[in-house]
């Protein structure tokens, strides 16, 4: 058994070593500040690499991709781990309700919320549960992990900070309504929206409120923090830029309907979708409109950016690739239902979910990568081995790799 897990961990370590130049997508909107920006190569055609079908809609959960594996939740109550190159099933973990939360992968652990009111920490290789933490409401918010702390919101109106290693609570902060927004963390501050119409800045260490900004309606959008500004949408039809230190408004831009998706930022431009059926490019300093692109239905998906291309989904069932500078269409791909999931770009491939129950991969792997082990094929008694044994084998693998060097 020990040799088997030594082999598994060695394979994953080799993937990491060989892929050190690859820009993976380990969390919602790429990074802890939610820039939505990847340095990965981008697919310029809608050629499909693979498709994987789950038991129900892949609704708002978005793909995390790391070290040759993609992770995503489904309304069939499961979190899936799939081979990033082939879409082959590796493992799944069943929770007690739908998963709209997007997973985050850090240090060999996958963190994800579920509408069964819990947040879970799962072994990234085997899918075995390490811990879970129960809140008083559904966890639609996606976790952000920084310096050993997991930050997320819950429909019990709270923002939580938990220790990543054991799930014990560090602090919680109560807002006036559901917290569907996913926290962004920058310079020791947690930024998050609430359906009590406010954007909050909380001290990352203590949870103390540093400031709040009131919008005209609920804030389900997740914030993006770049160059001292917090960009976020609101159901009051506006996109806001706020001073990250004070919460004062720098600018706002009015759209024709709700703004539930997260903005992405690149080269002084903010990209964001609106439920007025449009994708917008706005000057990051002034909020003035540079261009807009009309889709045929609402846009709740958040954009991903890679090498001059914007990828985003729409409720018109399509995934779009748009020119970052002009907003002109490069390609689109029609799925069988709404695309509210936000695209992820990693190693030359765009990954996105659809309400047609499928996860799609477009493009081609830009750097050759070994296939991760097919854990699902191993006997169940091996999968249930204790975490202590797994970590021990991982330690041996690290020592072995160091000796090779």
C-alpha positions in Angstrom: 0.0 0.0 0.0 2.8 2.4 0.9 4.5 1.8 -2.4 1.3 2.5 -4.3 0.8 5.9 -2.7 4.5 6.6 -3.1 4.0 6.1 -6.8 0.9 8.3 -6.8 2.6 11.2 -5.0 5.7 10.9 -7.1 3.6 11.2 -10.3 2.0 14.3 -9.0 5.3 15.8 -7.9 6.7 15.1 -11.3 3.8 16.9 -12.9 4.4 19.9 -10.7 8.2 19.9 -11.5 7.6 19.6 -15.3 4.8 22.2 -15.3 6.4 24.9 -13.3 6.1 27.3 -16.2 2.4 26.6 -16.7 -0.1 29.2 -15.4 -2.7 27.0 -13.6 -6.1 28.2 -12.4 -6.4 27.0 -8.8 -9.3 29.2 -7.5 -12.3 31.2 -8.6 -11.2 33.9 -11.1 -7.6 32.6 -11.1 -6.1 34.2 -7.9 -6.8 35.5 -4.5 -7.5 39.0 -5.8 -9.8 37.6 -8.5 -8.1 39.3 -11.5 -9.4 36.7 -13.9 -6.1 37.0 -15.8 -4.0 34.1 -17.0 -0.7 34.0 -18.8 -1.5 30.7 -20.3 -1.6 30.4 -24.1 -5.2 30.8 -25.4 -7.2 28.6 -27.8 -8.2 30.7 -30.9 -10.7 28.3 -32.2 -13.7 26.5 -30.7 -12.2 23.0 -31.3 -13.4 20.9 -28.4 -10.7 18.9 -26.6 -13.2 16.9 -24.5 -16.6 16.9 -22.8 -17.6 15.2 -19.5 -21.3 14.7 -18.5 -22.3 15.0 -14.9 -25.7 13.9 -13.4 -27.2 17.4 -13.4 -26.5 21.1 -14.3 -23.0 22.5 -13.9 -24.6 25.8 -12.8 -22.5 28.4 -11.1 -19.6 26.2 -10.0 -16.5 27.0 -12.1 -13.4 24.9 -12.8 -10.2 25.0 -10.7 -7.3 23.5 -12.6 -4.0 22.5 -11.1 -1.2 20.0 -11.9 -3.0 18.1 -14.6 -6.4 17.9 -12.8 -9.6 19.9 -13.1 -12.1 20.2 -10.2 -15.7 21.3 -10.5 -19.0 21.0 -8.7 -22.4 20.0 -10.1 -26.0 20.2 -9.1 -25.9 16.4 -8.8 -24.4 17.2 -5.3 -20.9 16.0 -6.4 -17.5 17.5 -6.7 -15.5 16.0 -9.6 -11.8 15.6 -10.3 -11.0 14.9 -14.0 -7.9 14.5 -16.0 -7.2 18.0 -17.5 -5.9 16.6 -20.8 -8.5 13.9 -21.5 -11.5 14.6 -19.2 -11.2 11.1 -17.8 -12.9 10.6 -14.4 -10.5 10.4 -11.4 -12.8 10.7 -8.4 -16.0 12.4 -7.1 -17.1 13.3 -3.7 -20.8 13.4 -2.9 -22.2 16.1 -0.6 -25.7 16.5 0.7 -26.9 19.0 -1.9 -26.0 21.0 -5.0 -22.6 22.5 -5.4 -22.7 26.1 -6.8 -19.4 27.0 -5.0 -16.2 26.9 -7.1 -13.4 24.8 -5.7 -10.0 26.1 -4.5 -7.0 23.9 -4.6 -4.1 24.6 -2.2 -1.3 22.4 -0.9 -2.9 19.2 -2.0 -6.3 20.0 -0.6 -9.6 21.0 -2.4 -11.9 23.4 -0.5 -15.5 23.8 -1.7 -18.9 24.8 -0.3 -22.2 23.0 -0.7 -25.8 23.9 -0.4 -26.0 21.3 2.4 -24.7 24.2 4.5 -21.1 22.8 4.8 -17.7 23.7 3.5 -15.5 20.7 2.8 -11.7 20.1 2.7 -10.9 17.0 0.5 -7.7 15.3 -0.4 -6.9 16.5 -3.9 -5.5 13.1 -5.0 -8.1 10.7 -3.5 -11.1 12.8 -2.8 -11.2 11.6 0.8 -12.7 14.1 3.3 -10.2 15.7 5.6 -12.8 17.9 7.4 -16.1 19.7 7.0 -17.5 22.7 8.7 -21.2 23.3 9.1 -22.7 26.8 8.8 -26.3 27.9 9.3 -27.1 28.3 5.6 -26.2 27.2 2.1 -22.6 27.8 1.1 -22.8 29.2 -2.5 -19.7 31.4 -1.9 -16.4 30.1 -3.2 -13.5 29.8 -0.7 -10.3 31.8 -0.9 -7.3 30.4 0.9 -4.5 32.7 2.1 -1.7 32.0 4.6 -3.4 28.9 6.0 -6.9 30.5 6.4 -10.0 29.7 4.4 -12.4 32.7 3.8 -15.9 32.3 2.5 -19.5 33.4 2.9 -22.7 31.6 3.8 -26.4 32.1 3.5 -26.6 32.4 7.3 -25.4 36.0 6.6 -21.9 35.4 7.8 -18.4 35.7 6.4 -16.1 33.0 7.9 -12.4 32.5 8.4 -11.3 28.9 9.2 -8.0 27.3 9.7 -7.2 25.4 6.5 -5.5 22.4 8.2 -8.4 21.5 10.5 -11.5 23.6 9.8 -11.7 25.2 13.2 -13.1 28.8 13.2 -10.8 31.7 13.4 -13.6 34.3 13.2 -16.9 35.1 11.7 -18.5 38.5 10.7 -22.2 38.9 10.5 -23.8 40.9 7.7 -27.5 41.7 7.2 -28.3 39.1 4.6 -26.9 36.2 2.5 -23.3 36.2 1.5 -23.2 34.6 -1.9 -20.2 36.8 -3.0 -16.8 35.1 -2.9 -14.1 37.0 -0.9 -11.0 38.5 -2.5 -8.0 39.0 -0.3 -5.3 41.7 -0.7 -2.8 43.3 1.7 -4.3 41.7 4.8 -7.9 42.7 4.0 -10.9 40.5 3.0 -13.3 42.2 0.5 -16.8 40.7 0.0 -20.3 41.6 -1.0 -23.6 40.8 0.8 -27.2 40.7 -0.1 -27.7 43.4 2.5 -26.6 45.7 -0.3 -23.1 46.4 1.0 -19.5 45.7 0.1 -17.3 45.0 3.1 -13.6 45.3 3.9 -12.7 43.1 6.9 -9.4 42.7 8.7 -8.1 39.3 7.5 -6.6 38.4 10.9 -9.4 39.5 13.2 -12.6 39.9 11.1 -13.0 43.5 12.3 -14.8 45.8 9.8 -12.5 48.3 8.2 -15.2 49.9 6.0 -18.4 49.2 4.2 -20.0 50.7 1.1 -23.7 50.8 0.5 -25.1 50.1 -3.0 -28.7 50.4 -4.1 -29.4 46.6 -4.1 -27.9 43.2 -3.2 -24.3 42.4 -4.0 -23.8 38.9 -5.3 -20.9 39.8 -7.5 -17.4 38.9 -6.2 -14.9 41.7 -5.9 -11.7 42.1 -7.9 -8.8 44.0 -6.3 -6.2 45.6 -8.6 -3.9 48.6 -8.0 -5.6 49.8 -4.9 -9.1 49.7 -6.3 -12.0 47.2 -5.6 -14.1 46.5 -8.7 -17.6 44.9 -8.0 -21.1 44.7 -9.5 -24.4 45.2 -7.8 -28.1 44.4 -8.5 -28.6 48.1 -8.6 -27.4 47.8 -12.3 -24.0 49.4 -11.6 -20.3 48.4 -11.7 -18.3 50.2 -8.9 -14.7 51.1 -8.4 -14.0 51.7 -4.7 -10.8 52.9 -3.0 -9.5 49.7 -1.3 -8.2 51.6 1.8 -11.2 53.8 2.5 -14.2 52.3 0.6 -14.9 55.7 -1.0 -16.4 55.5 -4.5 -14.0 56.3 -7.3 -16.5 55.8 -10.1 -19.6 53.8 -11.1 -20.9 52.7 -14.5 -24.6 52.0 -15.1 -25.6 49.0 -17.1 -29.2 48.0 -18.1 -29.7 45.3 -15.4 -28.1 43.3 -12.6 -24.4 42.8 -12.5 -23.9 39.5 -10.7 -20.6 38.3 -12.2 -17.1 39.3 -11.2 -15.1 41.8 -13.1 -11.7 40.9 -14.7 -8.9 43.4 -15.1 -6.0 43.7 -17.5 -3.9 46.5 -18.8 -6.0 49.3 -17.3 -9.3 47.8 -18.5 -12.2 46.2 -16.5 -14.2 43.5 -18.3 -17.6 42.5 -16.9 -20.9 40.9 -17.9 -24.4 42.2 -17.1 -27.8 40.7 -17.1 -28.7 43.3 -19.7 -27.3 40.8 -22.2 -24.0 42.5 -22.6 -20.3 42.2 -22.0 -18.5 45.5 -21.2 -15.0 46.9 -21.3 -14.5 49.9 -19.1 -11.5 52.2 -18.4 -10.2 51.0 -15.0 -9.3 54.5 -13.9 -12.4 56.4 -15.0 -15.2 53.9 -15.7 -15.8 55.2 -19.2 -17.0 52.6 -21.7 -14.5 51.4 -24.2 -16.7 48.8 -25.9 -19.7 46.5 -25.3 -20.6 43.2 -26.9 -24.2 42.1 -27.1 -25.2 38.5 -26.5 -28.7 37.1 -26.9 -29.4 36.7 -23.2 -28.3 37.5 -19.7 -24.6 37.3 -18.7 -24.0 36.1 -15.2 -20.7 34.3 -16.0 -17.4 36.1 -15.1 -14.9 36.7 -17.8 -11.4 35.0 -18.1 -8.6 36.8 -19.9 -5.6 35.2 -21.7 -3.3 36.8 -24.1 -5.7 39.3 -25.5 -8.8 37.1 -25.5 -11.8 37.4 -23.3 -13.7 34.2 -22.6 -17.2 34.4 -21.1 -20.5 32.5 -21.0 -24.1 33.7 -21.6 -27.6 32.5 -20.9 -28.0 32.3 -24.7 -26.3 28.9 -24.2 -23.0 30.1 -25.7 -19.4 30.4 -24.7 -17.7 33.4 -26.3 -14.2 34.4 -27.2 -13.8 38.1 -27.8 -10.9 40.3 -28.8 -9.8 42.1 -25.7 -9.1 45.4 -27.5 -12.0 45.7 -29.8 -14.7 43.4 -28.4 -15.2 41.7 -31.8 -16.0 38.0 -31.7 -13.2 35.5 -32.3 -15.4 32.4 -31.8 -18.4 31.1 -30.0 -19.6 27.6 -29.1 -23.2 26.6 -28.5 -23.9 24.3 -25.5 -27.3 22.8 -24.7 -28.3 25.2 -22.0 -27.4 28.3 -20.0 -23.7 29.0 -19.4 -23.5 30.7 -16.0 -20.3 29.0 -15.0 -17.2 31.1 -15.4 -14.5 30.0 -17.8 -11.0 29.0 -16.5 -7.9 29.1 -18.8 -5.0 26.8 -18.0 -2.1 25.3 -20.1 -3.7 26.3 -23.4 -7.2 25.1 -22.6 -10.5 26.8 -21.7 -12.7 24.9 -19.2 -16.3 25.8 -18.6 -19.5 24.2 -17.3 -23.0 24.4 -18.7 -26.5 23.8 -17.4 -26.8 21.1 -20.0 -25.0 18.9 -17.4 -21.6 19.1 -19.2 -18.1 20.3 -18.5 -16.3 21.4 -21.7 -12.7 21.8 -22.6 -11.6 23.8 -25.7 -8.1 24.0 -27.1 -5.0 21.9 -26.9 -2.6 21.2 -24.1 0.3 23.6 -24.6 2.9 21.7 -22.6 3.1 17.9 -22.5 2.0 16.6 -19.1 2.0 13.1 -17.5 -1.5 11.8 -16.7 -2.5 11.9 -13.0 -3.2 8.5 -11.5 -6.7 7.1 -12.0 -7.6 6.9 -8.4 -11.1 5.7 -9.1 -9.8 2.4 -10.4 -8.1 1.6 -7.1 -9.8 -0.7 -4.5 -12.0 1.2 -2.0 -10.0 0.0 0.9 -7.0 1.8 -0.5 -8.9 5.0 -1.0 -10.0 4.9 2.7 -6.4 4.8 4.0 -5.9 7.3 6.8 -4.6 10.8 6.1 -1.6 10.1 8.3 -0.6 7.2 6.0 -1.0 9.3 2.9 1.1 12.2 4.3 3.8 9.8 5.4 4.0 8.4 1.8 4.1 12.0 0.5 7.0 12.7 2.7 8.9 9.7 1.4 8.1 10.8 -2.2 9.5 14.3 -1.5 12.7 12.8 0.0 13.1 10.5 -3.1 12.7 13.4 -5.5 15.3 15.5 -3.6 17.7 12.6 -3.9 17.1 12.5 -7.7 18.1 16.2 -7.9 
